Amino acid sequence: MIETNRLKIYAASQENMEAFIEAQNVEILKAAYTEMLNGCLAHPHQWEWYAIWMIELKDGTHIGELCFKGLSADGIAEIGYGISEEYQNKGYAAEAVKAVLDWAFAHTEVNAIEAETDPDNTASKRVLEKCGFALNGVIGEEGPRWAVSKR
């Protein structure tokens, strides 16, 4: 578990992920979270690099999730994140991403973290900028690709 001043962030267990997936009523999210669980099951020794990471307030209130999309052989992982609408614009996403970047870069095999965001998603771009990401000139499936290297 990672703790910040306001948050608790942790990689969910198989049971937590299964319950979380079952509770989803948005099919695209259900499919994405199922893909994460399948990644965990296929790579149990790299669980945290595929798991749904739960973002909670210190009182246990669930406010969002983040994930990595595996860790490549060259030490690059992609991150994704989301905060529930009622908790947006309070700095929680940047706080969570910064904390997880510190965790990721503590692993010697990690060289960089990347992210993609829709060009019109101003809030997500702000989070990436606050966390030290910069555009790397690549366009991915979800939009421009951002990267931050080990400090």
Phi, psi and omega per residue, in radians:
M1 nan 2.433 3.063
I2 -1.883 2.334 3.088
E3 -2.135 2.444 3.029
T4 -2.060 -2.992 3.111
N5 -1.027 -0.647 -3.047
R6 -2.047 -0.205 -2.940
L7 -2.212 2.735 2.900
K8 -2.105 2.287 -3.083
I9 -2.298 2.246 -3.102
Y10 -2.659 2.623 3.061
A11 -1.325 2.221 -3.087
A12 -1.258 2.609 3.031
S13 -1.321 2.975 3.086
Q14 -1.011 -0.784 -3.127
E15 -1.098 -0.746 3.107
N16 -1.092 -0.752 -3.132
M17 -1.144 -0.738 3.135
E18 -1.063 -0.756 3.119
A19 -1.149 -0.710 -3.139
F20 -1.116 -0.761 3.123
I21 -1.103 -0.793 -3.131
E22 -1.036 -0.593 -3.096
A23 -1.384 -0.209 -3.113
Q24 -1.251 2.402 3.054
N25 -2.046 0.117 3.039
V26 -1.844 1.993 -2.994
E27 -1.032 -0.671 -3.121
I28 -1.138 -0.642 3.084
L29 -1.233 -0.736 3.112
K30 -1.003 -0.766 3.140
A31 -1.149 -0.749 -3.140
A32 -1.121 -0.774 -3.130
Y33 -1.198 -0.590 3.071
T34 -1.142 -0.698 3.075
E35 -1.054 -0.696 3.105
M36 -1.108 -0.816 3.124
L37 -1.047 -0.758 3.119
N38 -1.080 -0.644 3.069
G39 -1.105 -0.711 3.095
C40 -1.076 -0.790 -3.097
L41 -1.199 -0.578 3.120
A42 -1.341 -0.442 -3.088
H43 -2.305 1.094 -3.051
P44 -1.058 -0.458 3.109
H45 -1.301 -0.189 3.092
Q46 -2.140 0.636 -3.037
W47 -0.822 -0.874 -3.053
E48 -1.103 -0.423 -3.102
W49 -1.429 -0.105 3.129
Y50 -2.176 -0.330 -2.995
A51 -1.223 2.795 2.898
I52 -1.358 2.169 3.058
W53 -1.681 2.168 3.141
M54 -1.499 2.393 3.082
I55 -1.972 2.097 -3.116
E56 -2.258 2.641 2.937
L57 -1.216 2.855 -3.133
K58 -0.993 -0.467 -3.139
D59 -1.445 0.047 3.109
G60 1.650 -0.017 3.105
T61 -1.194 2.138 3.131
H62 -1.303 2.166 -3.112
I63 -2.119 -0.132 3.135
G64 2.997 -3.048 -3.141
E65 -2.454 2.807 2.920
L66 -2.528 2.945 -3.135
C67 -2.757 2.789 2.893
F68 -1.869 2.762 3.138
K69 -1.948 0.917 -3.111
G70 1.505 3.044 3.089
L71 -2.234 2.076 -3.081
S72 -1.286 2.881 3.136
A73 -1.091 -0.450 3.117
D74 -1.612 0.238 3.002
G75 1.409 0.491 3.132
I76 -2.027 2.319 3.081
A77 -2.189 2.532 3.042
E78 -1.727 2.438 3.127
I79 -1.994 2.549 2.995
G80 -2.330 2.689 -3.085
Y81 -2.742 2.743 3.067
G82 -2.778 2.477 3.113
I83 -2.078 2.362 3.114
S84 -0.963 2.508 -3.003
E85 -0.903 -0.731 -3.078
E86 -1.215 -0.197 3.137
Y87 -1.932 0.088 3.131
Q88 -1.297 2.816 3.112
N89 1.141 0.513 3.089
K90 -2.152 0.107 3.114
G91 1.466 0.106 -3.097
Y92 -1.175 -0.699 -3.110
A93 -1.099 -0.835 3.134
A94 -1.103 -0.695 3.115
E95 -1.074 -0.772 -3.139
A96 -1.183 -0.797 -3.118
V97 -1.111 -0.768 3.115
K98 -1.024 -0.765 -3.113
A99 -1.131 -0.719 -3.129
V100 -1.275 -0.540 3.042
L101 -1.101 -0.761 3.093
D102 -1.025 -0.760 3.106
W103 -1.067 -0.841 -3.084
A104 -1.103 -0.793 -3.077
F105 -1.288 -0.177 3.015
A106 -1.285 -0.255 3.084
H107 -1.506 2.129 -3.059
T108 -1.052 -0.486 -3.096
E109 -1.375 -0.114 -3.106
V110 -1.626 2.208 3.137
N111 -1.883 -0.581 -3.084
A112 -2.748 2.728 3.030
I113 -2.137 2.378 3.137
E114 -2.107 2.830 3.097
A115 -2.651 2.722 3.017
E116 -2.167 2.540 3.058
T117 -2.595 2.573 3.091
D118 -1.009 2.392 -3.129
P119 -0.995 -0.442 -3.128
D120 -1.576 -0.023 -3.112
N121 -1.533 1.401 -3.076
T122 -1.040 -0.710 -3.112
A123 -1.105 -0.765 -3.130
S124 -1.172 -0.694 3.088
K125 -1.068 -0.686 3.101
R126 -1.092 -0.731 3.110
V127 -1.040 -0.854 -3.122
L128 -1.058 -0.764 3.123
E129 -1.092 -0.774 3.121
K130 -1.058 -0.495 -3.080
C131 -1.666 0.142 3.043
G132 1.578 0.097 3.104
F133 -1.301 2.643 3.041
A134 -2.403 2.648 3.085
L135 -1.057 2.443 -3.139
N136 -1.967 0.152 3.055
G137 1.511 0.006 -3.137
V138 -1.768 2.452 3.046
I139 -1.858 2.149 -3.141
G140 -1.784 -2.968 -3.118
E141 -1.103 -0.587 -3.073
E142 -1.751 -0.047 3.140
G143 2.369 -2.868 -3.128
P144 -1.001 2.528 -3.106
R145 -1.704 2.367 3.131
W146 -2.009 2.667 3.134
A147 -2.559 2.634 2.991
V148 -2.379 2.325 -3.127
S149 -1.705 2.815 3.110
K150 -0.957 2.351 -3.077
R151 -1.423 nan nan
